[in-house]
Amino acid sequence: MAKAVIATGEIRTLCRQCDMHCGIRVLIRDSNIARISGDPCNPQNQGRICPKAPAAKELLEAPDRLSSPLKRRPDGSFAEIGYTQAIDEIAATLTTIADASGKRAVGVWTGEAVGFQQQADYARRFVHAFGSPNYFSAESVCFASRYIAFRLVQGFYNPFADFENARLILFWGINPGVTHLPYMLAVRAARAKGARLVVIDPRRSEAAREADLFVQIQPGADGALAWGLANRLIAWEAYDKAFVRNYGSGFEAFRAHAEGFTPERVESLTGVTRETADIVAKLIATHRPRVIQSPGISLEHQVNGVDTLRTIACLTGLTGAVDTVGGEKWADPPSLRRLNLYDELPLDGEQPIGADRFPVLYNLRRECHSLTAMDCMLGRGEAPLRGLIVTGANPVLTNPNTRKVTHALQSLDLLVVRDLFLTPTARLAHYVLPAASFLERSELHIFDQSQRIALTNKVLDNRDVTDEYAFWRDLAHRLGKPGRYFPWEDEEEVNRWLLEPSGLSLEALKAHPEGLRYAVYTPEKFRTRPLPTPSGKFEFSSRYLEETGYDPVPVCRPSDRLQEKDPNFPFVLITGARKSFYYHSRYRNIARFRKAFGAPEVEIHPKDADRLHVRSGDQVRVVSAVGSLEIQARVTAAEAILPGVLQITHGWEAANVNLLTDDRQVDRVSGLPNMRRVAVRVEKK
């Protein structure tokens, strides 16, 4: 049973229901949480919060929350087991796997349900201490392509740009009013000062309804539009020639490729009229350098994701918005120790899973490819993967090709899952261990956009759960040799060790939950020091990619095939548009959220619905090349989605859209799967 660390009063901390780290105030009465509200003293969210933050109380008090370790019986049911016994048995099985198949046959996999930063580094540290390079995470189906693309072009990626001081903001497939509330607060502040907002999306999202200009584009055509905008800016000589000349590399190759994206070709590929594209290009030319390109996850979930995102990043260079006020901020990192062991234990000679197929993913992210891992579990891959520890991830609902994911996880000799609930992934495990929530532990957080560092204040003591550090520490010590890499008694000692080089004290951070500034932002650092790219310059063309076997210029390969359709699968399915109540597969066990949005739906255009004789509320069957699902239809307004395009939000067990997605359709650079242009048909039930 969890009890607050104080009997009565208020604790200021950070929400960790998503990656925004919003400030919250937790009101305590009689050692229990009475209410969670926004913290007006926190500059990140200025007191405003989304529905998920106050729902943390319901989440932690939910009757189905895990409170005891579980061991699966031979018949598939679970029995309670003591924590020490579970650790002993898990360690013994890991040792058996390593003896039989090598240490590389063991991997770890982190998700977002129990944290985002330190918890991932604990897992990385453990698996290297064990002797395996195989670290997987949810980011190999999310975020990694954006990070890779911007790293390749400008050497850094800061998703929270200087929105508040921008004059023009372009949202590419992102809906931050639902997904990233602090972004939208800053955008609204900028618009109050006269900034313009352009939203590029196949759906008329909440952000699109706020925009000055909504550009409705065919799914998967963003790269063609980005090249079309680059073509116009170069042809009009409306780009920042001084930045390109003095700080750019490979521009001539980029210019030559842009010439192929004539206004006529771009219109045919994207569905965006020449006139609309001209308006966007003129807005960029007029408002540079304070122009922000802000892409969302939807651009990653395409077979040309990295190159599409590289092209969008190159627009930042054309506008001279690199590391500028009102543009992309190149943040200085804080002086902290690192938990990972890549320098201390590089494991040279141990081939990480997927690194041969997707070397850029591993080289830039130090992350293995989770889709390739499924083949390794099934004995079809380059090496066996027989043991896996999953913490806070639910790949059965979030990874493509659910049937294959399920089969792969079931084939393991050891699957351990740590989570707050018995998720579909946890139900496949040999051992399930209850995890600590963000309110039951403490960790450091970095705010790149404001160059602040903060510490979450622990709110609850819960004897039924083990925090992330304690779990990895206990397992490492039980295994013997790896234990020397986990010398700290608890997470507070870890935090002190991490902070030592910074000059900041743990006590100071505890007293300032909003965080303390570790450095003052200095714009245009590229004038005095090289950008963190191989050339030290802004790379319109990448020699590193060329040497690694990829195109140096971000080629828009699939554009010419966008109009081709298989008559057996005439619809284009977009998956994953967010709802404010849910975050991936989480929070669907909260009653008031289910009441507000209680059933999965497929969004369909009125013309398509009429042709299929489908009305809102009808059950339909959606079929792809790899699977099918039954789901309720919702006929949208005519302007909400394009004809021929469907949308299904992911994360529902009752109608798991990843039964339709294909793990073989991946980006050639990052390996991230196609989840935004899935060919399907619709059958009325």
Backbone hydrogen bonds, N-H to C=O, Kabsch-Sander energy under -0.5 kcal/mol:
donor,donor_aa,acceptor,acceptor_aa,energy
3,K,461,D,-2.6
4,A,31,S,-3.0
5,V,459,V,-2.4
9,G,28,I,-2.2
11,I,26,V,-2.3
13,T,24,I,-2.3
15,C,22,C,-3.4
21,H,18,C,-0.6
24,I,13,T,-2.5
25,R,37,S,-3.1
26,V,11,I,-2.9
27,L,25,R,-0.7
27,L,35,R,-3.0
28,I,9,G,-3.7
29,R,32,N,-2.6
31,S,7,A,-3.0
32,N,29,R,-1.8
34,A,27,L,-3.3
35,R,27,L,-1.2
37,S,25,R,-2.4
39,D,23,G,-2.1
42,N,39,D,-1.7
45,N,42,N,-0.6
46,Q,42,N,-2.4
47,G,39,D,-1.2
48,R,45,N,-2.3
53,A,50,C,-1.0
55,A,51,P,-0.9
56,A,53,A,-1.7
57,K,54,P,-1.1
59,L,55,A,-2.5
60,L,56,A,-2.5
61,E,57,K,-1.6
62,A,59,L,-0.9
65,R,62,A,-1.8
66,L,420,L,-2.9
70,L,432,V,-2.9
71,K,79,A,-2.8
72,R,430,H,-2.6
73,R,77,S,-3.9
76,G,73,R,-2.1
79,A,71,K,-2.5
81,I,69,P,-2.2
86,A,82,G,-2.4
87,I,83,Y,-2.6
88,D,84,T,-2.4
89,E,85,Q,-2.6
90,I,86,A,-2.7
91,A,87,I,-2.6
92,A,88,D,-2.1
93,T,89,E,-2.2
94,L,90,I,-2.4
95,T,91,A,-2.1
96,T,92,A,-2.1
97,I,93,T,-2.5
98,A,94,L,-2.5
99,D,95,T,-2.4
100,A,96,T,-2.0
101,S,97,I,-3.2
102,G,98,A,-1.7
105,A,102,G,-1.7
106,V,103,K,-1.7
107,G,387,G,-2.1
108,V,134,N,-2.0
109,W,389,I,-2.7
110,T,136,F,-1.9
111,G,391,T,-2.4
112,E,392,G,-0.8
113,A,392,G,-2.2
115,G,112,E,-0.7
121,D,117,Q,-1.7
122,Y,118,Q,-2.4
123,A,119,Q,-1.5
124,R,120,A,-2.3
125,R,121,D,-2.6
126,F,122,Y,-2.5
127,V,123,A,-2.5
128,H,124,R,-1.9
129,A,125,R,-2.3
130,F,126,F,-2.3
131,G,127,V,-1.3
132,S,127,V,-2.7
135,Y,133,P,-1.6
136,F,108,V,-2.9
136,F,134,N,-0.5
138,A,110,T,-1.8
140,S,137,S,-1.5
141,V,138,A,-1.8
142,C,139,E,-0.6
144,A,139,E,-1.5
144,A,142,C,-0.8
147,Y,143,F,-2.2
148,I,144,A,-2.9
149,A,145,S,-2.8
150,F,146,R,-2.3
151,R,147,Y,-2.4
152,L,148,I,-2.6
153,V,149,A,-1.6
154,Q,150,F,-2.9
155,G,150,F,-1.1
155,G,151,R,-0.9
156,F,150,F,-0.7
161,A,159,P,-1.3
162,D,327,G,-2.5
163,F,161,A,-2.4
165,N,162,D,-1.0
166,A,163,F,-1.8
167,R,290,R,-2.6
168,L,290,R,-1.7
169,I,196,R,-2.3
170,L,292,I,-3.0
171,F,169,I,-0.6
171,F,198,V,-3.0
172,W,170,L,-0.7
172,W,294,S,-2.3
173,G,171,F,-0.8
173,G,200,I,-2.7
178,V,175,N,-2.0
179,T,175,N,-1.9
180,H,176,P,-1.2
183,Y,180,H,-1.0
184,M,180,H,-1.5
185,L,181,L,-2.2
186,A,182,P,-2.0
187,V,183,Y,-2.4
188,R,184,M,-2.7
189,A,185,L,-1.7
190,A,186,A,-2.1
191,R,187,V,-2.6
192,A,188,R,-1.8
193,K,189,A,-0.7
193,K,190,A,-0.9
194,G,191,R,-1.6
195,A,190,A,-2.3
196,R,167,R,-2.4
198,V,169,I,-2.9
199,V,213,L,-2.4
200,I,171,F,-3.2
201,D,199,V,-0.6
201,D,215,V,-2.0
204,R,640,A,-2.6
205,S,203,R,-1.7
209,R,205,S,-1.8
210,E,206,E,-0.7
210,E,207,A,-0.9
211,A,207,A,-0.7
211,A,208,A,-0.6
212,D,197,L,-2.1
213,L,197,L,-1.6
215,V,199,V,-3.3
215,V,213,L,-0.6
216,Q,214,F,-0.7
217,I,201,D,-0.6
217,I,215,V,-0.7
218,Q,270,T,-2.4
221,A,218,Q,-1.9
225,L,221,A,-1.8
226,A,222,D,-2.7
227,W,223,G,-2.4
228,G,224,A,-2.1
229,L,225,L,-2.4
230,A,226,A,-2.2
231,N,227,W,-2.7
232,R,228,G,-1.9
233,L,229,L,-2.5
234,I,230,A,-2.4
235,A,231,N,-2.6
236,W,232,R,-2.9
237,E,234,I,-1.0
238,A,233,L,-2.9
240,D,318,L,-3.4
241,K,239,Y,-1.5
244,V,240,D,-2.2
245,R,241,K,-2.7
246,N,242,A,-2.6
247,Y,243,F,-2.7
248,G,244,V,-1.2
249,S,538,F,-2.5
254,F,250,G,-1.6
255,R,251,F,-3.2
256,A,252,E,-2.3
257,H,253,A,-1.8
258,A,254,F,-2.2
259,E,255,R,-1.3
260,G,257,H,-1.3
261,F,258,A,-2.0
262,T,260,G,-1.2
266,V,262,T,-2.6
267,E,263,P,-2.0
268,S,264,E,-1.9
269,L,265,R,-1.9
270,T,266,V,-2.2
271,G,267,E,-2.2
273,T,271,G,-0.5
277,A,273,T,-2.3
278,D,274,R,-2.2
279,I,275,E,-1.9
280,V,276,T,-2.1
281,A,277,A,-2.5
282,K,278,D,-2.5
283,L,279,I,-2.2
284,I,280,V,-2.3
285,A,281,A,-2.6
286,T,282,K,-2.3
287,H,283,L,-2.2
288,R,284,I,-1.4
290,R,287,H,-1.1
291,V,289,P,-2.3
292,I,168,L,-2.4
294,S,170,L,-3.0
294,S,292,I,-0.6
296,G,172,W,-2.4
298,S,173,G,-0.8
299,L,296,G,-1.3
300,E,297,I,-1.1
301,H,297,I,-1.4
302,Q,300,E,-1.8
305,G,302,Q,-1.6
308,T,304,N,-2.3
309,L,305,G,-2.6
310,R,306,V,-2.5
311,T,307,D,-2.1
312,I,308,T,-1.9
313,A,309,L,-2.5
314,C,310,R,-2.1
315,L,311,T,-1.2
316,T,312,I,-0.8
316,T,313,A,-0.7
317,G,313,A,-1.0
318,L,314,C,-2.2
319,T,315,L,-1.7
320,G,316,T,-0.5
320,G,317,G,-0.9
321,A,316,T,-2.3
323,D,321,A,-0.5
323,D,328,E,-1.5
324,T,321,A,-0.8
324,T,328,E,-0.7
327,G,324,T,-1.9
328,E,321,A,-2.7
331,A,329,K,-1.0
336,L,334,P,-1.5
337,R,498,L,-1.9
345,L,341,L,-3.5
350,E,347,L,-2.1
351,Q,349,G,-0.7
355,A,352,P,-1.9
358,F,354,G,-3.0
361,L,669,V,-0.6
362,Y,358,F,-1.5
363,N,359,P,-3.1
364,L,360,V,-2.4
365,R,361,L,-1.8
366,R,362,Y,-2.4
367,E,361,L,-0.6
368,C,135,Y,-3.0
369,H,353,I,-1.7
370,S,368,C,-0.7
373,A,369,H,-1.6
374,M,370,S,-1.1
375,D,371,L,-0.9
376,C,372,T,-1.9
377,M,373,A,-2.3
378,L,374,M,-1.5
379,G,376,C,-1.0
380,R,375,D,-2.9
381,G,375,D,-1.1
385,L,376,C,-1.1
386,R,105,A,-2.3
387,G,105,A,-2.2
388,L,414,L,-2.3
389,I,107,G,-1.8
390,V,388,L,-0.5
390,V,416,V,-3.5
391,T,109,W,-2.7
392,G,418,R,-3.0
397,L,394,N,-1.9
398,T,394,N,-1.3
399,N,395,P,-2.2
401,N,658,N,-0.8
401,N,661,T,-0.8
402,T,658,N,-2.0
404,K,401,N,-0.6
405,V,401,N,-2.1
406,T,402,T,-2.9
407,H,403,R,-2.3
408,A,404,K,-2.7
409,L,405,V,-2.6
410,Q,406,T,-2.2
411,S,407,H,-1.0
411,S,408,A,-0.7
412,L,409,L,-1.1
413,D,386,R,-1.7
414,L,386,R,-1.7
416,V,388,L,-2.5
417,V,431,Y,-2.4
418,R,390,V,-2.8
419,D,433,L,-1.6
423,T,421,F,-1.9
427,R,423,T,-2.2
428,L,425,T,-1.5
429,A,426,A,-1.7
430,H,415,L,-2.6
431,Y,415,L,-1.7
432,V,70,L,-2.3
433,L,417,V,-2.6
435,A,419,D,-1.9
436,A,466,T,-0.8
440,E,437,S,-1.6
441,R,438,F,-0.7
445,H,454,A,-2.8
447,F,452,R,-3.0
448,D,446,I,-0.8
450,S,447,F,-0.6
451,Q,447,F,-1.3
452,R,447,F,-1.6
453,I,516,L,-2.4
454,A,445,H,-2.7
456,T,443,E,-2.2
458,K,456,T,-0.5
459,V,439,L,-2.3
460,L,439,L,-2.5
461,D,3,K,-3.4
462,N,460,L,-0.5
463,R,1,M,-0.6
465,V,462,N,-1.2
466,T,434,P,-1.1
471,F,467,D,-2.0
472,W,468,E,-2.0
473,R,469,Y,-2.9
474,D,470,A,-2.7
475,L,471,F,-2.4
476,A,472,W,-2.5
477,H,473,R,-2.6
478,R,474,D,-2.0
479,L,475,L,-1.4
480,G,476,A,-0.5
480,G,477,H,-0.9
481,K,479,L,-0.9
483,G,476,A,-0.9
483,G,480,G,-1.8
484,R,481,K,-1.6
485,Y,482,P,-1.8
486,F,483,G,-1.9
494,V,490,D,-1.7
495,N,491,E,-2.6
496,R,492,E,-2.1
497,W,493,E,-2.2
498,L,494,V,-2.7
499,L,495,N,-2.0
500,E,496,R,-1.3
502,S,499,L,-2.2
503,G,499,L,-0.8
503,G,500,E,-0.8
504,L,499,L,-0.6
509,L,505,S,-1.7
510,K,506,L,-2.3
511,A,507,E,-1.7
512,H,508,A,-0.7
512,H,509,L,-0.6
515,G,512,H,-2.4
516,L,453,I,-2.6
518,Y,451,Q,-2.3
519,A,451,Q,-1.1
524,E,323,D,-3.6
527,R,524,E,-1.5
528,T,525,K,-1.8
529,R,525,K,-1.8
531,L,536,G,-2.2
533,T,531,L,-2.2
536,G,533,T,-0.6
538,F,247,Y,-3.3
539,E,153,V,-3.1
539,E,537,K,-0.6
540,F,249,S,-2.3
540,F,538,F,-1.0
541,S,249,S,-1.1
542,S,552,P,-2.6
543,R,541,S,-0.6
546,E,542,S,-1.8
547,E,543,R,-2.8
548,T,544,Y,-1.4
549,G,545,L,-0.6
549,G,546,E,-1.0
550,Y,545,L,-3.0
555,V,553,V,-1.9
557,R,555,V,-1.3
559,S,556,C,-0.8
560,D,557,R,-0.7
561,R,558,P,-1.6
562,L,559,S,-1.6
564,E,561,R,-1.1
566,D,569,F,-0.5
569,F,566,D,-1.9
571,F,680,V,-2.7
572,V,644,G,-2.5
573,L,571,F,-0.6
573,L,678,V,-3.1
574,I,572,V,-0.5
574,I,646,L,-2.8
575,T,675,M,-1.6
576,G,648,I,-2.3
582,Y,579,K,-1.3
583,Y,586,R,-1.0
586,R,583,Y,-2.1
590,I,587,Y,-1.4
591,A,589,N,-0.6
593,F,590,I,-0.6
594,R,590,I,-2.1
595,K,591,A,-2.0
596,A,592,R,-1.4
597,F,593,F,-2.8
602,V,632,Q,-2.3
603,E,601,E,-0.5
603,E,647,Q,-3.0
604,I,634,R,-2.0
609,A,605,H,-2.5
610,D,606,P,-2.6
611,R,607,K,-2.0
612,L,608,D,-1.9
613,H,609,A,-0.7
613,H,610,D,-0.7
614,V,609,A,-2.9
617,G,633,A,-3.0
618,D,615,R,-2.2
620,V,631,I,-2.9
621,R,683,E,-3.3
622,V,620,V,-0.5
622,V,629,L,-2.7
623,V,681,R,-2.4
624,S,627,G,-3.1
629,L,622,V,-1.9
631,I,620,V,-2.4
632,Q,600,P,-0.8
633,A,618,D,-2.9
634,R,602,V,-2.6
636,T,604,I,-2.3
636,T,634,R,-0.6
640,A,637,A,-1.5
641,I,637,A,-0.6
642,L,202,P,-0.5
645,V,642,L,-1.7
646,L,572,V,-2.8
647,Q,603,E,-1.2
648,I,574,I,-2.1
649,T,601,E,-0.6
651,G,397,L,-0.6
653,E,651,G,-0.5
656,N,653,E,-0.7
657,V,655,A,-0.8
659,L,656,N,-2.0
660,L,657,V,-2.1
661,T,657,V,-0.5
663,D,661,T,-0.5
665,Q,662,D,-1.2
666,V,664,R,-1.0
667,D,672,L,-2.8
668,R,303,V,-0.9
671,G,667,D,-1.5
674,N,665,Q,-2.8
675,M,301,H,-1.3
675,M,673,P,-0.7
676,R,301,H,-1.6
678,V,573,L,-2.3
679,A,677,R,-0.5
680,V,571,F,-2.2
681,R,623,V,-2.1
683,E,621,R,-2.8
685,K,619,Q,-2.0
